[in-house]
């Protein structure tokens, strides 16, 4: 249901939750902040990555990931 902490690090390239939150915002992925942790639904990542979000936002995925 939720990404693991390791999956969030892999997706964002960031270890600190505050940095992860900034990167997720840039990627157009919805998330919730909890004390010391970021929560991300797996379905939200699939939606953001498959909806052409990178084209709408101008994100260059090859530069981010």
Phi and psi restraints in degrees (range 20) as a CNS / XPLOR table:
assign (resid 1 and name C) (resid 2 and name N)
       (resid 2 and name CA) (resid 2 and name C) 1.0 -107.7 20.0 2
assign (resid 2 and name N) (resid 2 and name CA)
       (resid 2 and name C) (resid 3 and name N) 1.0 152.1 20.0 2
assign (resid 2 and name C) (resid 3 and name N)
       (resid 3 and name CA) (resid 3 and name C) 1.0 -66.9 20.0 2
assign (resid 3 and name N) (resid 3 and name CA)
       (resid 3 and name C) (resid 4 and name N) 1.0 146.9 20.0 2
assign (resid 3 and name C) (resid 4 and name N)
       (resid 4 and name CA) (resid 4 and name C) 1.0 -76.4 20.0 2
assign (resid 4 and name N) (resid 4 and name CA)
       (resid 4 and name C) (resid 5 and name N) 1.0 166.5 20.0 2
assign (resid 4 and name C) (resid 5 and name N)
       (resid 5 and name CA) (resid 5 and name C) 1.0 -58.3 20.0 2
assign (resid 5 and name N) (resid 5 and name CA)
       (resid 5 and name C) (resid 6 and name N) 1.0 -40.5 20.0 2
assign (resid 5 and name C) (resid 6 and name N)
       (resid 6 and name CA) (resid 6 and name C) 1.0 -65.1 20.0 2
assign (resid 6 and name N) (resid 6 and name CA)
       (resid 6 and name C) (resid 7 and name N) 1.0 -38.3 20.0 2
assign (resid 6 and name C) (resid 7 and name N)
       (resid 7 and name CA) (resid 7 and name C) 1.0 -66.5 20.0 2
assign (resid 7 and name N) (resid 7 and name CA)
       (resid 7 and name C) (resid 8 and name N) 1.0 -36.3 20.0 2
assign (resid 7 and name C) (resid 8 and name N)
       (resid 8 and name CA) (resid 8 and name C) 1.0 -67.4 20.0 2
assign (resid 8 and name N) (resid 8 and name CA)
       (resid 8 and name C) (resid 9 and name N) 1.0 -40.1 20.0 2
assign (resid 8 and name C) (resid 9 and name N)
       (resid 9 and name CA) (resid 9 and name C) 1.0 -61.9 20.0 2
assign (resid 9 and name N) (resid 9 and name CA)
       (resid 9 and name C) (resid 10 and name N) 1.0 -43.9 20.0 2
assign (resid 9 and name C) (resid 10 and name N)
       (resid 10 and name CA) (resid 10 and name C) 1.0 -63.3 20.0 2
assign (resid 10 and name N) (resid 10 and name CA)
       (resid 10 and name C) (resid 11 and name N) 1.0 -41.8 20.0 2
assign (resid 10 and name C) (resid 11 and name N)
       (resid 11 and name CA) (resid 11 and name C) 1.0 -67.5 20.0 2
assign (resid 11 and name N) (resid 11 and name CA)
       (resid 11 and name C) (resid 12 and name N) 1.0 -43.4 20.0 2
assign (resid 11 and name C) (resid 12 and name N)
       (resid 12 and name CA) (resid 12 and name C) 1.0 -94.7 20.0 2
assign (resid 12 and name N) (resid 12 and name CA)
       (resid 12 and name C) (resid 13 and name N) 1.0 -24.2 20.0 2
assign (resid 12 and name C) (resid 13 and name N)
       (resid 13 and name CA) (resid 13 and name C) 1.0 75.6 20.0 2
assign (resid 13 and name N) (resid 13 and name CA)
       (resid 13 and name C) (resid 14 and name N) 1.0 13.4 20.0 2
assign (resid 13 and name C) (resid 14 and name N)
       (resid 14 and name CA) (resid 14 and name C) 1.0 -123.8 20.0 2
assign (resid 14 and name N) (resid 14 and name CA)
       (resid 14 and name C) (resid 15 and name N) 1.0 148.4 20.0 2
assign (resid 14 and name C) (resid 15 and name N)
       (resid 15 and name CA) (resid 15 and name C) 1.0 -100.1 20.0 2
assign (resid 15 and name N) (resid 15 and name CA)
       (resid 15 and name C) (resid 16 and name N) 1.0 -40.6 20.0 2
assign (resid 15 and name C) (resid 16 and name N)
       (resid 16 and name CA) (resid 16 and name C) 1.0 -76.3 20.0 2
assign (resid 16 and name N) (resid 16 and name CA)
       (resid 16 and name C) (resid 17 and name N) 1.0 135.6 20.0 2
assign (resid 16 and name C) (resid 17 and name N)
       (resid 17 and name CA) (resid 17 and name C) 1.0 -55.2 20.0 2
assign (resid 17 and name N) (resid 17 and name CA)
       (resid 17 and name C) (resid 18 and name N) 1.0 -37.4 20.0 2
assign (resid 17 and name C) (resid 18 and name N)
       (resid 18 and name CA) (resid 18 and name C) 1.0 -65.5 20.0 2
assign (resid 18 and name N) (resid 18 and name CA)
       (resid 18 and name C) (resid 19 and name N) 1.0 -40.0 20.0 2
assign (resid 18 and name C) (resid 19 and name N)
       (resid 19 and name CA) (resid 19 and name C) 1.0 -70.2 20.0 2
assign (resid 19 and name N) (resid 19 and name CA)
       (resid 19 and name C) (resid 20 and name N) 1.0 -37.2 20.0 2
assign (resid 19 and name C) (resid 20 and name N)
       (resid 20 and name CA) (resid 20 and name C) 1.0 -60.9 20.0 2
assign (resid 20 and name N) (resid 20 and name CA)
       (resid 20 and name C) (resid 21 and name N) 1.0 -43.7 20.0 2
assign (resid 20 and name C) (resid 21 and name N)
       (resid 21 and name CA) (resid 21 and name C) 1.0 -61.7 20.0 2
assign (resid 21 and name N) (resid 21 and name CA)
       (resid 21 and name C) (resid 22 and name N) 1.0 -42.9 20.0 2
assign (resid 21 and name C) (resid 22 and name N)
       (resid 22 and name CA) (resid 22 and name C) 1.0 -61.4 20.0 2
assign (resid 22 and name N) (resid 22 and name CA)
       (resid 22 and name C) (resid 23 and name N) 1.0 -44.1 20.0 2
assign (resid 22 and name C) (resid 23 and name N)
       (resid 23 and name CA) (resid 23 and name C) 1.0 -67.6 20.0 2
assign (resid 23 and name N) (resid 23 and name CA)
       (resid 23 and name C) (resid 24 and name N) 1.0 -41.8 20.0 2
assign (resid 23 and name C) (resid 24 and name N)
       (resid 24 and name CA) (resid 24 and name C) 1.0 -60.6 20.0 2
assign (resid 24 and name N) (resid 24 and name CA)
       (resid 24 and name C) (resid 25 and name N) 1.0 -39.6 20.0 2
assign (resid 24 and name C) (resid 25 and name N)
       (resid 25 and name CA) (resid 25 and name C) 1.0 -60.4 20.0 2
assign (resid 25 and name N) (resid 25 and name CA)
       (resid 25 and name C) (resid 26 and name N) 1.0 -43.6 20.0 2
assign (resid 25 and name C) (resid 26 and name N)
       (resid 26 and name CA) (resid 26 and name C) 1.0 -64.1 20.0 2
assign (resid 26 and name N) (resid 26 and name CA)
       (resid 26 and name C) (resid 27 and name N) 1.0 -33.4 20.0 2
assign (resid 26 and name C) (resid 27 and name N)
       (resid 27 and name CA) (resid 27 and name C) 1.0 -80.5 20.0 2
assign (resid 27 and name N) (resid 27 and name CA)
       (resid 27 and name C) (resid 28 and name N) 1.0 -10.5 20.0 2
assign (resid 27 and name C) (resid 28 and name N)
       (resid 28 and name CA) (resid 28 and name C) 1.0 78.9 20.0 2
assign (resid 28 and name N) (resid 28 and name CA)
       (resid 28 and name C) (resid 29 and name N) 1.0 25.3 20.0 2
assign (resid 28 and name C) (resid 29 and name N)
       (resid 29 and name CA) (resid 29 and name C) 1.0 -101.6 20.0 2
assign (resid 29 and name N) (resid 29 and name CA)
       (resid 29 and name C) (resid 30 and name N) 1.0 122.9 20.0 2
assign (resid 29 and name C) (resid 30 and name N)
       (resid 30 and name CA) (resid 30 and name C) 1.0 -70.8 20.0 2
assign (resid 30 and name N) (resid 30 and name CA)
       (resid 30 and name C) (resid 31 and name N) 1.0 144.6 20.0 2
assign (resid 30 and name C) (resid 31 and name N)
       (resid 31 and name CA) (resid 31 and name C) 1.0 -152.6 20.0 2
assign (resid 31 and name N) (resid 31 and name CA)
       (resid 31 and name C) (resid 32 and name N) 1.0 166.6 20.0 2
assign (resid 31 and name C) (resid 32 and name N)
       (resid 32 and name CA) (resid 32 and name C) 1.0 -123.9 20.0 2
assign (resid 32 and name N) (resid 32 and name CA)
       (resid 32 and name C) (resid 33 and name N) 1.0 139.6 20.0 2
assign (resid 32 and name C) (resid 33 and name N)
       (resid 33 and name CA) (resid 33 and name C) 1.0 -93.8 20.0 2
assign (resid 33 and name N) (resid 33 and name CA)
       (resid 33 and name C) (resid 34 and name N) 1.0 133.7 20.0 2
assign (resid 33 and name C) (resid 34 and name N)
       (resid 34 and name CA) (resid 34 and name C) 1.0 -124.5 20.0 2
assign (resid 34 and name N) (resid 34 and name CA)
       (resid 34 and name C) (resid 35 and name N) 1.0 160.1 20.0 2
assign (resid 34 and name C) (resid 35 and name N)
       (resid 35 and name CA) (resid 35 and name C) 1.0 -52.8 20.0 2
assign (resid 35 and name N) (resid 35 and name CA)
       (resid 35 and name C) (resid 36 and name N) 1.0 114.0 20.0 2
assign (resid 35 and name C) (resid 36 and name N)
       (resid 36 and name CA) (resid 36 and name C) 1.0 73.4 20.0 2
assign (resid 36 and name N) (resid 36 and name CA)
       (resid 36 and name C) (resid 37 and name N) 1.0 13.2 20.0 2
assign (resid 36 and name C) (resid 37 and name N)
       (resid 37 and name CA) (resid 37 and name C) 1.0 -156.3 20.0 2
assign (resid 37 and name N) (resid 37 and name CA)
       (resid 37 and name C) (resid 38 and name N) 1.0 150.7 20.0 2
assign (resid 37 and name C) (resid 38 and name N)
       (resid 38 and name CA) (resid 38 and name C) 1.0 -112.3 20.0 2
assign (resid 38 and name N) (resid 38 and name CA)
       (resid 38 and name C) (resid 39 and name N) 1.0 133.5 20.0 2
assign (resid 38 and name C) (resid 39 and name N)
       (resid 39 and name CA) (resid 39 and name C) 1.0 -106.8 20.0 2
assign (resid 39 and name N) (resid 39 and name CA)
       (resid 39 and name C) (resid 40 and name N) 1.0 130.9 20.0 2
assign (resid 39 and name C) (resid 40 and name N)
       (resid 40 and name CA) (resid 40 and name C) 1.0 -136.5 20.0 2
assign (resid 40 and name N) (resid 40 and name CA)
       (resid 40 and name C) (resid 41 and name N) 1.0 125.8 20.0 2
assign (resid 40 and name C) (resid 41 and name N)
       (resid 41 and name CA) (resid 41 and name C) 1.0 -72.9 20.0 2
assign (resid 41 and name N) (resid 41 and name CA)
       (resid 41 and name C) (resid 42 and name N) 1.0 136.7 20.0 2
assign (resid 41 and name C) (resid 42 and name N)
       (resid 42 and name CA) (resid 42 and name C) 1.0 -58.5 20.0 2
assign (resid 42 and name N) (resid 42 and name CA)
       (resid 42 and name C) (resid 43 and name N) 1.0 -38.2 20.0 2
assign (resid 42 and name C) (resid 43 and name N)
       (resid 43 and name CA) (resid 43 and name C) 1.0 -64.8 20.0 2
assign (resid 43 and name N) (resid 43 and name CA)
       (resid 43 and name C) (resid 44 and name N) 1.0 -30.6 20.0 2
assign (resid 43 and name C) (resid 44 and name N)
       (resid 44 and name CA) (resid 44 and name C) 1.0 -68.6 20.0 2
assign (resid 44 and name N) (resid 44 and name CA)
       (resid 44 and name C) (resid 45 and name N) 1.0 -39.5 20.0 2
assign (resid 44 and name C) (resid 45 and name N)
       (resid 45 and name CA) (resid 45 and name C) 1.0 -65.2 20.0 2
assign (resid 45 and name N) (resid 45 and name CA)
       (resid 45 and name C) (resid 46 and name N) 1.0 -44.5 20.0 2
assign (resid 45 and name C) (resid 46 and name N)
       (resid 46 and name CA) (resid 46 and name C) 1.0 -60.5 20.0 2
assign (resid 46 and name N) (resid 46 and name CA)
       (resid 46 and name C) (resid 47 and name N) 1.0 -41.6 20.0 2
assign (resid 46 and name C) (resid 47 and name N)
       (resid 47 and name CA) (resid 47 and name C) 1.0 -62.7 20.0 2
assign (resid 47 and name N) (resid 47 and name CA)
       (resid 47 and name C) (resid 48 and name N) 1.0 -48.2 20.0 2
assign (resid 47 and name C) (resid 48 and name N)
       (resid 48 and name CA) (resid 48 and name C) 1.0 -65.0 20.0 2
assign (resid 48 and name N) (resid 48 and name CA)
       (resid 48 and name C) (resid 49 and name N) 1.0 -39.4 20.0 2
assign (resid 48 and name C) (resid 49 and name N)
       (resid 49 and name CA) (resid 49 and name C) 1.0 -78.0 20.0 2
assign (resid 49 and name N) (resid 49 and name CA)
       (resid 49 and name C) (resid 50 and name N) 1.0 -25.7 20.0 2
assign (resid 49 and name C) (resid 50 and name N)
       (resid 50 and name CA) (resid 50 and name C) 1.0 -99.7 20.0 2
assign (resid 50 and name N) (resid 50 and name CA)
       (resid 50 and name C) (resid 51 and name N) 1.0 -9.2 20.0 2
assign (resid 50 and name C) (resid 51 and name N)
       (resid 51 and name CA) (resid 51 and name C) 1.0 -89.7 20.0 2
assign (resid 51 and name N) (resid 51 and name CA)
       (resid 51 and name C) (resid 52 and name N) 1.0 3.9 20.0 2
assign (resid 51 and name C) (resid 52 and name N)
       (resid 52 and name CA) (resid 52 and name C) 1.0 78.0 20.0 2
assign (resid 52 and name N) (resid 52 and name CA)
       (resid 52 and name C) (resid 53 and name N) 1.0 19.7 20.0 2
assign (resid 52 and name C) (resid 53 and name N)
       (resid 53 and name CA) (resid 53 and name C) 1.0 -56.0 20.0 2
assign (resid 53 and name N) (resid 53 and name CA)
       (resid 53 and name C) (resid 54 and name N) 1.0 -35.9 20.0 2
assign (resid 53 and name C) (resid 54 and name N)
       (resid 54 and name CA) (resid 54 and name C) 1.0 -65.1 20.0 2
assign (resid 54 and name N) (resid 54 and name CA)
       (resid 54 and name C) (resid 55 and name N) 1.0 -30.1 20.0 2
assign (resid 54 and name C) (resid 55 and name N)
       (resid 55 and name CA) (resid 55 and name C) 1.0 -75.4 20.0 2
assign (resid 55 and name N) (resid 55 and name CA)
       (resid 55 and name C) (resid 56 and name N) 1.0 -37.8 20.0 2
assign (resid 55 and name C) (resid 56 and name N)
       (resid 56 and name CA) (resid 56 and name C) 1.0 -68.5 20.0 2
assign (resid 56 and name N) (resid 56 and name CA)
       (resid 56 and name C) (resid 57 and name N) 1.0 -37.6 20.0 2
assign (resid 56 and name C) (resid 57 and name N)
       (resid 57 and name CA) (resid 57 and name C) 1.0 -94.1 20.0 2
assign (resid 57 and name N) (resid 57 and name CA)
       (resid 57 and name C) (resid 58 and name N) 1.0 -10.7 20.0 2
assign (resid 57 and name C) (resid 58 and name N)
       (resid 58 and name CA) (resid 58 and name C) 1.0 80.9 20.0 2
assign (resid 58 and name N) (resid 58 and name CA)
       (resid 58 and name C) (resid 59 and name N) 1.0 11.7 20.0 2
assign (resid 58 and name C) (resid 59 and name N)
       (resid 59 and name CA) (resid 59 and name C) 1.0 -70.3 20.0 2
assign (resid 59 and name N) (resid 59 and name CA)
       (resid 59 and name C) (resid 60 and name N) 1.0 132.4 20.0 2
assign (resid 59 and name C) (resid 60 and name N)
       (resid 60 and name CA) (resid 60 and name C) 1.0 -96.5 20.0 2
assign (resid 60 and name N) (resid 60 and name CA)
       (resid 60 and name C) (resid 61 and name N) 1.0 95.6 20.0 2
assign (resid 60 and name C) (resid 61 and name N)
       (resid 61 and name CA) (resid 61 and name C) 1.0 -56.7 20.0 2
assign (resid 61 and name N) (resid 61 and name CA)
       (resid 61 and name C) (resid 62 and name N) 1.0 -34.4 20.0 2
assign (resid 61 and name C) (resid 62 and name N)
       (resid 62 and name CA) (resid 62 and name C) 1.0 -66.0 20.0 2
assign (resid 62 and name N) (resid 62 and name CA)
       (resid 62 and name C) (resid 63 and name N) 1.0 -21.1 20.0 2
assign (resid 62 and name C) (resid 63 and name N)
       (resid 63 and name CA) (resid 63 and name C) 1.0 -91.5 20.0 2
assign (resid 63 and name N) (resid 63 and name CA)
       (resid 63 and name C) (resid 64 and name N) 1.0 -24.6 20.0 2
assign (resid 63 and name C) (resid 64 and name N)
       (resid 64 and name CA) (resid 64 and name C) 1.0 -85.3 20.0 2
assign (resid 64 and name N) (resid 64 and name CA)
       (resid 64 and name C) (resid 65 and name N) 1.0 -47.9 20.0 2
